[in-house]
Each structure stands twice: as C-alpha cells, then as structure tokens.
C-alpha cells in the first residue's frame, strides 16, 4: 500500500479553507514550543481512533513526516480518511508558514 501524502503548501491551504483537520501527533513539549495555528493536538504516544474524526478528511503532521506517516498508515488501515504531510513542521516553518504557541505568540519547531 502506498502512503497517502500531501505537501505542506496544499495542507496549509486546505486547513485554512476548513477542508481538513490538521492533526499534530508530536509530543507535548514539541506542541508547546510551536505548532500550526489550525492544528489539533493528539500525541502519537496516546493517539486513539476516537481522536480522529470519521466525518472529515485529516492531515497528520509531526516534525519531519515520519511519526505522522506511521499514524497515517494505522489510521488508514482503520478506515479513516487521513493523509501524511510530507516534510512535517520542519518544512512548514521553512516555507514561512506561521508557527505559534498556545497563547498565539510566535513559536518554533523542535
């Protein structure tokens, strides 16, 4: 099975338009340091099927695309509509897209 993937630019545009849910599967310290403004946090170490909506497309994201790729494979196998964001938050930040902390202040990718 080929892993469904999308690039950062397309993921950001679809999230901004409300077409997809950005699901950040990084751990708590990574999330706290900075994340995509539209993202929802569900750490991979505690991720359950209940964290992933069955009624809308999801883009999984992590630092580089590796962990989110693993999460994507498991969630697709469980019947969810999920794609992996290739390049992860490293590419997101490198593209100049916003990275924020919980309070909305500028963040960074760990």
Secondary structure as a PSIPRED ss2 file (coil, helix, strand):
# PSIPRED VFORMAT (PSIPRED V4.0)

   1 X C   1.000  0.000  0.000
   2 X C   1.000  0.000  0.000
   3 X C   1.000  0.000  0.000
   4 X C   1.000  0.000  0.000
   5 X E   0.000  0.000  1.000
   6 X E   0.000  0.000  1.000
   7 X C   1.000  0.000  0.000
   8 X H   0.000  1.000  0.000
   9 X H   0.000  1.000  0.000
  10 X H   0.000  1.000  0.000
  11 X H   0.000  1.000  0.000
  12 X H   0.000  1.000  0.000
  13 X H   0.000  1.000  0.000
  14 X H   0.000  1.000  0.000
  15 X H   0.000  1.000  0.000
  16 X H   0.000  1.000  0.000
  17 X C   1.000  0.000  0.000
  18 X C   1.000  0.000  0.000
  19 X C   1.000  0.000  0.000
  20 X C   1.000  0.000  0.000
  21 X E   0.000  0.000  1.000
  22 X E   0.000  0.000  1.000
  23 X E   0.000  0.000  1.000
  24 X E   0.000  0.000  1.000
  25 X C   1.000  0.000  0.000
  26 X C   1.000  0.000  0.000
  27 X C   1.000  0.000  0.000
  28 X H   0.000  1.000  0.000
  29 X H   0.000  1.000  0.000
  30 X H   0.000  1.000  0.000
  31 X H   0.000  1.000  0.000
  32 X H   0.000  1.000  0.000
  33 X H   0.000  1.000  0.000
  34 X C   1.000  0.000  0.000
  35 X E   0.000  0.000  1.000
  36 X C   1.000  0.000  0.000
  37 X C   1.000  0.000  0.000
  38 X C   1.000  0.000  0.000
  39 X C   1.000  0.000  0.000
  40 X E   0.000  0.000  1.000
  41 X E   0.000  0.000  1.000
  42 X C   1.000  0.000  0.000
  43 X C   1.000  0.000  0.000
  44 X H   0.000  1.000  0.000
  45 X H   0.000  1.000  0.000
  46 X H   0.000  1.000  0.000
  47 X C   1.000  0.000  0.000
  48 X C   1.000  0.000  0.000
  49 X H   0.000  1.000  0.000
  50 X H   0.000  1.000  0.000
  51 X H   0.000  1.000  0.000
  52 X C   1.000  0.000  0.000
  53 X C   1.000  0.000  0.000
  54 X C   1.000  0.000  0.000
  55 X C   1.000  0.000  0.000
  56 X C   1.000  0.000  0.000
  57 X C   1.000  0.000  0.000
  58 X E   0.000  0.000  1.000
  59 X E   0.000  0.000  1.000
  60 X E   0.000  0.000  1.000
  61 X E   0.000  0.000  1.000
  62 X C   1.000  0.000  0.000
  63 X C   1.000  0.000  0.000
  64 X C   1.000  0.000  0.000
  65 X C   1.000  0.000  0.000
  66 X H   0.000  1.000  0.000
  67 X H   0.000  1.000  0.000
  68 X H   0.000  1.000  0.000
  69 X H   0.000  1.000  0.000
  70 X H   0.000  1.000  0.000
  71 X H   0.000  1.000  0.000
  72 X H   0.000  1.000  0.000
  73 X H   0.000  1.000  0.000
  74 X H   0.000  1.000  0.000
  75 X H   0.000  1.000  0.000
  76 X H   0.000  1.000  0.000
  77 X H   0.000  1.000  0.000
  78 X C   1.000  0.000  0.000
  79 X C   1.000  0.000  0.000
  80 X C   1.000  0.000  0.000
  81 X C   1.000  0.000  0.000
  82 X E   0.000  0.000  1.000
  83 X E   0.000  0.000  1.000
  84 X E   0.000  0.000  1.000
  85 X E   0.000  0.000  1.000
  86 X C   1.000  0.000  0.000
  87 X C   1.000  0.000  0.000
  88 X H   0.000  1.000  0.000
  89 X H   0.000  1.000  0.000
  90 X H   0.000  1.000  0.000
  91 X H   0.000  1.000  0.000
  92 X H   0.000  1.000  0.000
  93 X H   0.000  1.000  0.000
  94 X H   0.000  1.000  0.000
  95 X C   1.000  0.000  0.000
  96 X C   1.000  0.000  0.000
  97 X C   1.000  0.000  0.000
  98 X C   1.000  0.000  0.000
  99 X C   1.000  0.000  0.000
 100 X E   0.000  0.000  1.000
 101 X C   1.000  0.000  0.000
 102 X C   1.000  0.000  0.000
 103 X C   1.000  0.000  0.000
 104 X C   1.000  0.000  0.000
 105 X C   1.000  0.000  0.000
 106 X E   0.000  0.000  1.000
 107 X C   1.000  0.000  0.000
 108 X C   1.000  0.000  0.000
 109 X C   1.000  0.000  0.000
 110 X C   1.000  0.000  0.000
